[in-house]
Amino acid sequence: MSKEDKDYLKKKHTKYFLLVREIINELDPVGLVEMGAPKDEHDTLTGQVLALIVNDD
């Protein structure tokens, strides 16, 4: 997912983007947030998951 695509989803679906981010950060797939990474560390993954949810064509 490109940065532009992620930024578009983040802007258009802010509420849902932040909710998906919270869930992914809680799951912390590779333990980066736990080690002190910023909250936006998994935002590419967040964007990919959100794109699947909203199916924004």
SEDRENVEX-506886 format. One record per residue: x, y, z of N, C-alpha, C, O in turn. Coordinates in pm, whole numbers. Each point is the difference from the previous one (the first is absolute). Layout:
<pts>
((X Y Z) (X Y Z) (X Y Z) (X Y Z))
...
</pts>
This chain:
<pts>
((85 -118 0) (-85 118 0) (89 123 0) (95 10 77))
((-127 83 -163) (80 122 -8) (-34 94 116) (-105 -11 62))
((194 102 -36) (-22 100 105) (-123 83 -34) (-79 36 88))
((62 -5 -216) (-115 81 -43) (-131 -75 26) (-98 60 45))
((96 -190 -75) (-120 -80 26) (-31 -5 149) (-116 15 40))
((219 -36 41) (-19 -6 145) (-50 135 52) (-91 5 82))
((150 103 -130) (-42 134 43) (-144 30 -41) (-75 64 74))
((37 -111 -193) (-137 19 -48) (-99 -71 94) (-99 60 43))
((127 -185 -13) (-88 -75 90) (-5 64 138) (-106 8 62))
((221 36 -16) (9 62 133) (-86 127 5) (-65 28 101))
((65 48 -210) (-77 123 -4) (-149 -27 -20) (-84 60 68))
((51 -150 -160) (-140 -27 -32) (-71 -77 110) (-119 21 24))
((190 -110 43) (-61 -88 101) (76 13 133) (39 -101 60))
((-19 221 -16) (82 26 118) (-43 -81 121) (82 -64 65))
((-210 65 -36) (-52 -71 118) (35 -149 -8) (46 -59 98))
((-69 0 -213) (26 -143 -16) (149 -30 -7) (46 -103 50))
((30 194 -111) (145 -19 -6) (57 -6 142) (81 -87 31))
((-123 180 53) (51 4 137) (-45 -122 80) (75 -50 84))
((-195 1 -109) (-49 -119 68) (80 -124 -43) (41 -80 85))
((-19 65 -215) (80 -113 -49) (144 13 52) (61 -101 37))
((-7 222 -35) (136 21 54) (8 -48 144) (95 -68 39))
((-194 105 40) (-2 -39 141) (1 -153 15) (72 -55 83))
((-153 -11 -164) (-7 -147 7) (133 -62 -42) (51 -89 68))
((5 137 -178) (127 -55 -47) (112 29 99) (84 -87 25))
((-82 205 33) (103 31 99) (-16 -86 125) (99 -36 65))
((-223 3 -31) (-21 -89 115) (52 -140 -32) (60 -65 85))
((-84 20 -208) (52 -130 -42) (152 5 -18) (69 -98 26))
((-17 213 -69) (144 25 -18) (70 -121 -64) (79 -68 66))
((-109 42 -194) (41 -124 -66) (146 -40 17) (30 -119 9))
((61 214 -5) (142 -37 14) (64 63 123) (123 -1 13))
((-204 53 78) (51 50 127) (69 135 -4) (73 35 93))
((-94 42 -200) (69 129 -12) (-54 106 95) (76 75 61))
((-208 -68 -49) (-61 100 90) (41 -29 143) (28 91 78))
((-25 -218 -43) (42 -41 134) (142 47 30) (33 31 114))
((50 -27 -218) (140 43 18) (16 151 -8) (113 51 3))
((-225 24 -15) (8 145 3) (-15 68 -135) (21 121 -10))
((-55 -196 -94) (-22 61 -132) (-119 95 7) (-87 -16 85))
((82 115 -174) (-113 94 0) (-132 -70 -37) (-1 -107 -60))
((-109 172 98) (-133 -59 -22) (-30 -20 -148) (-85 -82 -33))
((152 154 -55) (-27 -15 -143) (90 -103 -68) (4 -9 -123))
((68 -68 201) (95 -98 -52) (-65 -100 -96) (61 -38 -101))
((-182 -4 130) (-68 -101 -81) (-103 63 -95) (-93 -69 -43))
((106 197 11) (-102 67 -80) (-13 -54 -142) (-109 9 -58))
((214 -64 1) (-14 -61 -132) (-93 -120 10) (-90 -17 -83))
((111 -66 184) (-89 -114 24) (-141 48 32) (-98 -57 -48))
((87 161 127) (-131 58 34) (-73 41 -127) (-119 -28 -15))
((189 95 -74) (-61 42 -127) (-44 -118 -83) (-107 4 -61))
((187 -108 56) (-35 -119 -78) (-124 -68 56) (-88 -40 -76))
((80 28 207) (-117 -62 63) (-123 86 -22) (-107 -52 -32))
((121 183 48) (-114 89 -18) (-48 -4 -145) (-121 3 -24))
((213 -9 -71) (-40 -9 -141) (-85 -124 -25) (-97 6 -77))
((131 -115 140) (-81 -121 -13) (-137 16 62) (-99 -51 -52))
((94 121 164) (-127 19 71) (-95 90 -78) (-117 -32 -18))
((168 145 -29) (-87 99 -67) (-12 -27 -149) (-87 57 -67))
((175 -143 12) (-1 -32 -143) (-17 126 -83) (-90 9 -84))
((177 87 107) (-7 134 -59) (61 0 -141) (119 25 -15))
((-199 -54 -85) (49 -4 -138) (-3 134 -64) (39 13 -117))
</pts>
